Structures are given as structure tokens and as C-alpha cells.
Amino acid sequence: MPLAAIQKIRDNISSVFLGHPRTVDLLLVGLIARGHVLIEDVPGVGKTVLAKALARSIACDFSRIQLTPDMLPGDVLGVSVFNTRTHDFEFKPGPIFANIVLADEINRTTPRTQSALLEAMSEEQVSIDNETRKLNRPFMVVATQNPFEFEGTYYLPENQLDRFLLRINVGYPPRAAETKILLTQPGRRGIEQLLPVLTAQEVIELQDHTPNVRIDPAVLDYLLDLVEATRQHEQLHLGVSTRGALALSTAAQAMAVLEGRDYVLPDDIKNLFIPVCAHRVISKSHLNNGDADTGRRVLQMILDSVSTPR
């Protein structure tokens, strides 16, 4: 069942998102692993189309939050409103109370509002008015952001970035795909016509199946060798944490499910190392206002230097 279900949602998303297939697979890894995904790239490459296509492919609640500089935490979490009939306060849930939440342009709002998502993303619950409210499964935040060099953007704090399982760069589509986009304009008409192909329960079953995927001790040693190398590299101020190592192993298990396997390959670790870990390391040059892509380059150097198990 898992492979057939995955292929259905993969095909459904790809019918309207004509970018790189790897981008779709990484988004599905986030879904299967019960993680959250940050999609970062320049405007106009299909970030929002990709996130909306995922939400419409699942028969569950979806909400979109268009984040702006004047947005407050209550606009995301919800507020308590006084009811003049009952003479009591009633809680009006915010858009965070959905299964798939699209946080569009997350780095255009203030850090205070960004942090309102923190508890929801890490604990699948929110605390409002001294009361803890659980969020329903499946729960996934798909956030989009423009590069930090763009005007009107705020840096996401490190603890917020750490809650995202993967950070994806969409990139420009291949020439043939871009030609098809210009001819068919799938994002204009196709999104509204997209029908769900999975139920919320089927997604939960996929998520519950993922921890059963086997990781061989040799593959686990390879993962830890990569993580340890980030902590010792001379160009990195901060390496991958234990939470980051756990995120990498969980994502690798999800990738195995995506490929129809019940075991993790070294290539799963290798292919996910940069999307999972690049936003969890801090380079020394970045501290001095250097190139923000240094972390990715250093991780690629580590991949090239650490031997892969056979």
C-alpha cells in the first residue's frame, strides 16, 4: 500500500508543479517523516504552487497564512473573544488549527510572530490563555520564504530553523518544463481542479510505518561520521546537533518508504544530508556577514571526504 499511495500523490502534485521531480520527493519526505518543510527561493519559481498542490492532494483541512510585517501571534494561533450572550470568553481558533498549514513568505513577518509557530511545530500543540490545545494529525507546516537579500525580510532565528526537517531550494525548471508551463499555465487553472488522492488516515498510516524502516549499523555509523565531521570542520562555527542527526535518520527512513524499501541505503543519507543539515550549521564566514551558502559548500566537501560504506 505505501508505494501505491505515494505514487498517487507524487503524480497528482507533478500534474501542476512542473519543476524538478526531486523537489516533489523532498516535500513528500517531509510529509512521511512527520516533519515540516521550508521552501526557499526567489519569487516566481512555484513555491506556493508546490505547497498548495500537496495540500489539495490530501483530503484534510488546509489553511494558508500570508505573513506580513504587521501580523500578530494571535492572527496565527487564534484569540479568545467575549460572548455577550453567555458572558464568557470563547476561543476562536486561528489558521494553525489545520492539517496542512501554508505559511507563505514566513520571513516577511516579525520574529515574534515567527516564534508563535515554534511550539506548534515541535510539539503539535499550542498554549493559549494558560490552556494547551492539541493539533490534529496529520499536521505539517510548509513555509515559503524569499532569500534574505530581498528587501523587507527578517532572518529566521536558529531555533525556528531547527524545527524544519528540510530546507528545499526549488530552482528554475528545466527548459522543456518551462515551455510546458508557458503553454498550459497549470498553476492558474490546475490547482483549483486538483482532487485529493489520499485521505488523512492514509497519510497517518504512512507516517506510522516509517519508524519501522531498518537502518543497518554500518549506515548509522556513516550518518554519525558525517555529523561528527560538521562539528570538527574548521569553517563551521556550529555543527549538526543530536536533533539534527535524528532528523537525518528519520528523513532517510522516509526516503526509503518513498522508494518502496524497508531499509535505508547510504545514498539516502547522502542525498538528504544537505537539505536536512545545511540550515542547522553556522559557518564562521556567515557570522561575519559572509556568504550564507558557505554551509552548503562545506557540507558538500564533507560528503566528498567521508567514505561511503559498501
PEKA-V119494 format. One record per helix or strand of 3 or more residues. SS is the DSSP state (hx for helix, st for strand). FROM is the first residue (numbers start at 1). LEN is the number of residues. Records with the same first field share a line. If there is no record, write none. Layout:
SS->FROM-LEN  FROM-LEN
This chain:
hx->2-13  21-12  47-10  73-5  106-3  111-5  118-6  158-4  175-10  186-8  200-11  217-16  242-17  266-15  284-4  294-12
st->37-4  62-5  78-6  88-6  100-5  125-4  131-4  140-6  166-4  236-3
